[in-house]
């Protein structure tokens, strides 16, 4: 007599099947919408966290899958569904290929710069804006004071991972102080958006604005749909939702860029780069230990 599958295996199969169907439906709709007009307009108008049927809907679908499987992490879910034949139908390859096509069409796939930022000096005269006062300033304000400067270039104002990274830095402020490291946050956004961000996050660090993204360009930070929204990353974002964390919403009247990548860079008091980390995705931020040990 054939062995009957247990109830857990049946539940896992049903949850995975539902997730696969949802992922394919989101991808099919995105592919259809991307062909209906300009690619730029599709990216700007159709890929939004508020749209449940946009590509970002996969985050909530992943969280639903985790809850159905009684797990909280992508790895634990993968361990369970690896034993299920329906796992082969997960549309990861097609999903990532679609994002790569968008990157190619928008020319967002930046080449990796073969620049040794460890030996590079950043111009201290690049004009920036103090996010709190609106005053035009330069990095010269922070140099020559016997301290190292940790520049944290964030992504969009609504980036949850950026906010968590800032929280981690603030929790480890005593270690940063012990190594004479001053944190300065840099955004490419506008002052109104920055004021809202500071109010929401309670960030105590100095914040400078780089609306022309000259600092982002100097450090070789590009933008990419695939690096932000690839299938594996989406399932990691689902972990936060499964753990009852909410992704911040964009302010509808403020233009932002979800696909800009961030980075962390430590300068000595003369502006020489001591530590360089260009994020390969929103998840990719260095720990405080990594930052301090590399100096």
N, C-alpha and C positions, 0 to 999 in steps of 0.2 A: 504494500500500500504506500502510495506516495506521501512523503512528509508534507504536512500542511504548513504554510508560512505563518509565523506568529503575528500577533496583532501589532506589535511594534514595527515589524517589517512592512506590513500593509500600510500603516499610518505614514511611515517614512516615504514609501512609494507614492502615496497620494499627495503628500506635501511637496515632494520634489516634482511630480508631474504638474501640479498647479503652478509652481514657480517657473518651470520650463515654459509652460504655455504663456504665462505673463511676460516673461523675458522676450519670447519670440514675438508676441503681439506688440510690445513696446518698440522693438527693433523694426518690425514691419511698418509700423506707423511712421517711425522716424525716417526710414528710407523713402517712403511715399512722400512725406512732407518736404524732405530735402530736395526732391525733384520738381516741386511745384513752383519754385521761385529761386531767388538768389540764395546761394549757400550762406552768405553773411546774415541774411534776414532770418533764415531758418535757425541758425545758431543763436541769434540775439532774441528772437521772439518765442521760439518753440522749446528751447532747453531751459526750463525754469523749474525751480523746486515747487512752485505753487501749482504747476500742471501735473496732475496725477498720471496723465498718459504720456508725459515726456520721458526721455531716457532716464531722468532722475527718479522716475517711479520705481526703478529697479531697487533702489535703496529700501523703500518700504516693503517691497515684495520679498527682499532678502530677510528683513526683520521678521516678517510674517512666517517665512520658512523656518527661521531659528526658533521662534516661539512654538511652532508646530512640532519641532523636533526636540523641544525642551533643552536647547543649547543657547549659548550667548556669543559664541565665537565662530568665525568662518572655518577655522581648522577643525573644530569639533563637528560642524555640519558636514564638512568634506569627508571626515572619517566615516560618518554614517552613510552618506550617499554613495561613497566609493563602492559599496557592496550592492548597489542597486543598478540594474541594467539601464534604467532611464537616465542615469548620469551621463551617458554618452550623448544624450540629446541636448545637454546644456549648451546654449548658443554662444559660448565664449569666443570661439574663433571668428564667427561671423560678426559678433558685436565689436570686437577689437579691429577687425578689418574695415568695418564701416567708419569707425572713428579715425582710422589711418587715412581713409579716403578723404574725409573732411579736412584733416590736417594738410593733406597734399593740395587739395583744392584751394584752401585758404593760405597756403604756404606758411603754415604754422609749425612745421617740423624743423626746428632749428638744428643746425649742425653743431656737434659738440666742439666747443672752442678749444683748440690746443694752446691755451694760455696758462702759464704758470702763475696763478694769482697769488701764490705765496711770496713771489718776489716782486709783485707789481705794486706800484703806488697809485692810489686813487687821488685824483685832483681834489684838493681841499677847497677849490674855488667854484665848484659846481653849485649853481643857485638852487636853493631849496626853500620851502615855506614852513615856518613854525605852525604846526597844526592848531595850537591853542591861541596864538596871537595874530596869525596872518602875516607876521613879519618875514621878510626875505632874509635868509641866513645862509651860511655855508658850513661845511664840516670844520672849517677853521675854528669855529666856536669851541670845539671839543678837543682840539689837538694842542700839544705843547703843555699839557697840564699834569704830566706824570701818570696818566691813566691810559689803559687800553680801552678801545671803544668797540663794543659788540653791536654791529649793525644788523638788525632783524628786518629784512625786507619781506613784508607780508604779501599775501595774495589779495583777494577781494575782501571788503569789509565784513562780509557775511561768512568768511571761511572759519568753520568751527575748529579745524585743526590748528590754525594760526592762533586762535584765542586760547586754546589749551596749551599751546607752546608758551605763550606769554605768561599764563598762569604758572607753568612749571618754572620759568625763569624767576618769577616773583617769589615762589616758594623756596627757591635756592639762592635768594638774594645775599645771604650771609657768605656763601661760598664765592659768589661773584665779587663781593666787597673785599674778601680776603685776598683775592687775586687782582685787586685794583681794576676791575672791569666795569665800565659804565655802559648800560644798555640804551640804545637809541633805536626806536621803531621807525621804519620808513614805509610809506604807502604811496601808491601812484594816484590815489583818489583825491577828491575835492575836500575843501575844508569843512563843509557842512556834513559830509559823510564821516569825516574823521572825528568831528565833535560828537556825533551820535555814537560812533564806535567807542570813543573814550568813555562816554557816559555809560554805555552798556557794559563794558569790560572792567571799568574801574582801574584801567591801566595808569600806573604812576610814572611810567617812563616818559622821557622826552619823545615827541613824535614829530617827524618831519615829512613833508609832502614833496613828491617828485613827479608832478603831473606829466612831464615830458618823458619820464622813465629813463633819464640819462644814467642814473645809478644802476638801474636794472640792466641796461645795455652794457655799461662798463663792466659789470660782473658776469656778463654772458647769460643772463636769465631770459629765457624765451617763454613762449606760450604753446600749449598743446591740449587738444581735446582728448587725445588718447592717453596722455600721461595723467590726466585728471579723472577721466570717466571710464578707464578700461575696466573690464568685467571684474577682475580680481579686486581692484580698489573699491568698486561699488559694493562688493560684499563685505569689505572691511568697514565702509561707512555704515552698512547695515548693523554692525555690531553696536554702534553708538545708539541707534534708534532702539535696538533690542534691549539696551540698558537704560532706556527712558531718557536719553539725551536728545534735545531738539536742535535741528540745524537752524541757525539764524536766518531770517528772511532779509532779502535785499530791500532797500528803500526804493519804491517804484519810480520816484522822480530823480534818482541819482544814477548816473551811468557807471557801471562797474565792469569788470572783466573776470569772469569765472575761471578763465583758462590761463591766466598769467601765473607763472611759477615763482616761488620765493627763494630765499636763501639766507644764510648766516655768515657774516664776515667779521673777523676781529682785526682791527687796525692798531698799530702801536701809536705812540704820541706824535710820531712824524708822518703818519698816514700810510705806512708800509703795511701790507696785508700779511698778517701772521697766521690766519686760519681762514679757510674758504670752504664753504659747503653750499653747493647749488642743488636745491631740492629737485629730485626727479619726479616727485608727485606731491600732493598735499600732505601725505602721510610721512614723507621723508624729511624729518627735522632731526638735527643732532641733539644728543642729550647734553646737559650741562657738564657732565663728566668728560664727554668727548671734546667739547669746546675748550675746557680748561686744560685738559691733558695734552692738547695739540700745540700749546703755546711754547 
